Amino acid sequence: MKNSDVELIHSILAGDDSAFASLVEKHQKQVHALAWKKVGDFHIAEEITQDTFLKVYQKLSTLKNPNQFSGWLYVIATRRCLAWLRKKRMDTESLEDIDSEMIEEPTYSQYVAEEQAKVTVDEQREVVKKLLAKLKESERTVMVLHYFGDMTCEEISRFLGVSPSAIKSRLSRARQRLKKEEPMIREALSNFQISANLTENIMREVTNLQPVVPSGSNPFCLGCWLLLVLF
């Protein structure tokens, strides 16, 4: 039986980094599913997932109530997504001023080769993304978390801070809207795999981090989620 989040958190705060690896393995897929849904890029979502857990490691001691870890994790992941989207907008504006002739040919050729190697899988992801775009935002989030994040309705409820009945209702509506395509979407999402070494990469970076010492700030509360996400 898997250790609960609370047990893992207590072990991590006691200095057991292997417990943090277990926490990452337990939640990395749902964080990646959320990030992929928000930024639309499967590979960038992995980078955001890594950044999210590095931030979790640094700030875990500031979480006053370990029972609220799922909601706290959701807030951090969402904020990392928003940060990436802001940076993307700024980078896009900067790239408009760069002469395309300055791009080195060997680098470009390598890029093309790498892109061609993964084109089939990426094409399938694009098809799924377009189908999911037919759904309302709330329904799309639930479907991705359920099928790709391997989360139950109860787990999604805790993650998003929405009642289990609302989650079930959204999932049901999503299935009805995509009745013909739903089996294909379900199979595709369940087959998509994040990098096998993602946890290993995160743990390698963790060795260079110093956890944040908790201050006298107010404990995390579910009612503060939107404020934390927007500012």
Secondary structure, 3 states (H helix, E strand, C coil): CCCCHHHHHHHHHCCCHHHHHHHHHHHHHHHHHHHHHHHCCHHHHHHHHHHHHHHHHHHHHHCCCHHHHHHHHHHHHHHHHHHHHHHHHHHHHHHCCCCHHHCCHHHHHHHHHHHHHCHHHHHHHHHHHHHHCCCCHHHHHHHHHHHCCCCCHHHHHHHHCCCHHHHHHHHHHHHHHCCCCHHHHHHHHHHCCCCCCHHHHHHHHHCCCCCCCCCCCCCCCHHHHHHHHHC
